[in-house]
Amino acid sequence: MTDTPPDRLSINPRSPHFDQTVLKRGIGIRFKGSERRDVEEYSISEGWIRVQLGKKVDRHGQPLTIKLTGPVEAWYQDAEAEQGEPGATGPQDEIDEA
């Protein structure tokens, strides 16, 4: 697999941009400089994300969404776990002073 996430991805199985294998790997989204965990769909090249509008649903029971525009960054979360968190202390970093 490549280390670049797809340009457009959706979590809705009805969407043509849905990809289960990519979603299992985990995608992180940064929108306008802050990390978002409520993104339903995104497009990096077009510069927008789609988020759910509260608990409102349409007449078919699908959640209502709103499109927000701005700079979008995406990355794979499993690649972040392999590299390790900067500043995280592991067992080798702990020193016992007795």
C-alpha atoms as one frame of an Amber mdcrd trajectory, in Angstrom:
protein
   0.000   0.000   0.000   1.065   3.569  -0.530   1.598   5.977   2.333  -0.590
   8.634   0.718  -4.293   8.537   1.619  -6.843   8.896  -1.194  -7.770  12.382
  -2.389 -11.441  11.786  -1.545 -12.938   9.334   0.947 -16.328   8.746   2.548
 -17.431   6.617   5.511 -20.898   6.098   3.983 -21.113   2.655   2.284 -23.587
   4.080  -0.276 -20.991   6.554  -1.583 -18.821   5.744  -4.625 -15.860   7.114
  -2.607 -16.222   4.483   0.154 -13.203   2.159   0.637 -13.349  -0.315   3.527
  -9.657  -1.315   3.384  -8.503   2.301   3.694 -10.920   2.953   6.566  -9.668
  -0.123   8.454  -6.169   1.298   8.248  -7.351   4.530   9.890  -7.322   8.064
   8.515  -6.467  11.216  10.445  -7.890  14.538   9.236  -6.621  18.026  10.020
  -8.957  20.829   8.925  -7.883  24.470   9.252  -5.066  23.471  11.590  -7.082
  21.385  14.087  -7.581  17.622  14.120 -11.160  16.513  13.457 -12.669  13.153
  14.357 -16.228  13.807  13.141 -15.577  13.890   9.379 -18.048  11.956   7.222
 -16.344  12.694   3.876 -13.403  14.779   2.669 -11.724  16.014  -0.502  -8.153
  17.264  -0.298  -7.921  18.691  -3.840 -11.242  20.557  -3.598 -10.546  21.707
  -0.006 -13.659  20.627   1.910 -14.944  18.230   4.555 -18.484  17.061   5.255
 -19.580  16.695   8.896 -22.821  15.579  10.491 -25.225  18.352  11.521 -26.018
  17.331  15.087 -28.437  14.431  15.417 -30.709  15.585  12.605 -31.729  13.090
   9.930 -33.509  13.391   6.596 -36.792  11.664   5.734 -34.896   8.485   4.815
 -33.110   8.302   8.158 -29.724   9.403   6.790 -27.820  12.008   8.832 -27.878
  15.585   7.565 -24.420  16.889   6.757 -22.844  20.261   6.114 -19.876  21.015
   3.848 -17.095  23.144   5.358 -14.414  24.605   3.090 -10.777  25.187   3.937
  -7.366  23.493   3.860  -7.549  19.725   4.457  -4.686  17.384   5.404  -5.022
  13.600   5.652  -2.678  10.863   6.889  -2.762   7.193   7.821  -3.003   6.659
  11.571  -1.278   3.255  11.479   1.842   4.907  10.012   1.782   7.340  12.937
   1.675   4.426  15.411   4.651   2.715  13.727   6.797   5.845  14.023   5.835
   6.365  17.663   4.578   9.470  19.347   7.190  12.182  19.853   7.720  12.846
  23.537   6.147   9.569  24.621   8.131   7.753  27.267   8.759   4.077  26.905
  10.216   1.559  29.351  13.769   2.367  28.163  13.274   6.055  29.050  12.299
   5.472  32.665  15.038   5.728  35.282  14.601   4.444  38.820  16.314   6.492
  41.462  16.381   4.580  44.719
